[in-house]
Amino acid sequence: MSGHTLEEFAPETGLFQMTDLAATGSTDERTSVPLYLQVARLIERRIRDGSLKIGSLLPTENDLAKMLGVSRQTVRHAIGHLRSQAMLSARKGVGTRVEALQGDWRSRFSVGSVADLVELARETEMRIAMREDIEARGKLAVELACRPGRKWLHFAGPRYHVPNETAFCWSEVYLDGRLAPIVRKIDVFRLAVFALVQEQSGEHIVEIKQDIRPAVIDAERARCLGAAAGDLALEITRRYIASGGRLIQLSKTLLPADRFAYSMTFRPD
């Protein structure tokens, strides 16, 4: 089903129709959104408009897959996405239950793939609070794995789940100076920086390396994050590698510790 949108597989009648899918964005945007996220968005809209009540059960994965003309795996990923936001719960022998009208934005930082990074950026906005051209030297040059004196664009600001006026994280980006003109005049980002750069520059991201380490929130950032100075946080650093092993972007996300959860399921061989 690559290259298609759910509109092409929707039934004419029933609870799950895709006739209002256009409300989520343009045709090009919908085509670029993974199918499981399109399904998740539809289920979320049905919950919010009251078609699916809190406490009610969703159709089975098989039934949903048949209704929408998608694979059961796609439906499973969509349900998993909404479970991570605490909107749905699943119990063996009972089914998938609606738990909340919307996910708690404070716990929605769930990224397990490049598609999730793109989706997170689309659901939020980063408001630029500072921007400067810099030359990397000393420790910064080491962190950016570049020769001293190489030019970068450095910008940073809080990221919000609109319309919430408390930022859920603080984002900081170092971008290769040669690519700076692509983003220099943007004051509010509603999409992933790396995706925009990749689209407009022709640079192809071949690898994203992620590191997570403990950090402390300083007084300046605490104010917009609704936290207290000295609160514990996690600093998530991502390095975006282009062909030839070149680092073209480094991003840092400062996330209060109570807004981050990590889970993994292991199955016996």
Number of C-alpha atoms within 10 A of each C-alpha: 11 8 10 14 21 21 16 12 16 18 16 10 10 8 11 17 18 20 14 10 18 12 8 12 10 10 11 9 11 21 16 14 17 18 23 21 21 21 24 20 17 20 20 20 17 17 21 15 10 10 13 19 17 16 13 14 17 18 13 14 18 14 13 19 18 15 19 19 16 19 16 16 13 20 24 18 16 21 24 18 21 21 18 18 20 18 21 25 19 16 8 6 6 8 15 20 20 23 19 18 19 15 17 13 16 17 16 19 20 17 14 9 10 12 13 17 17 19 17 19 19 14 12 20 20 24 19 17 12 11 16 11 15 14 15 19 16 10 10 12 15 12 12 21 12 15 13 15 12 14 19 22 21 22 20 20 23 21 25 23 20 12 7 9 12 17 26 25 26 23 21 20 21 22 24 18 17 12 18 17 11 13 15 14 9 11 15 13 17 18 18 18 19 20 17 14 21 15 11 10 12 9 16 15 19 12 15 16 10 13 10 13 10 13 17 18 23 14 13 10 18 19 14 19 21 14 19 17 14 12 15 18 21 21 22 17 20 18 20 21 19 17 12 7 11 15 19 22 25 22 20 20 21 25 25 25 17 12 17 14 11 9 6 4 4 5 4 3 3
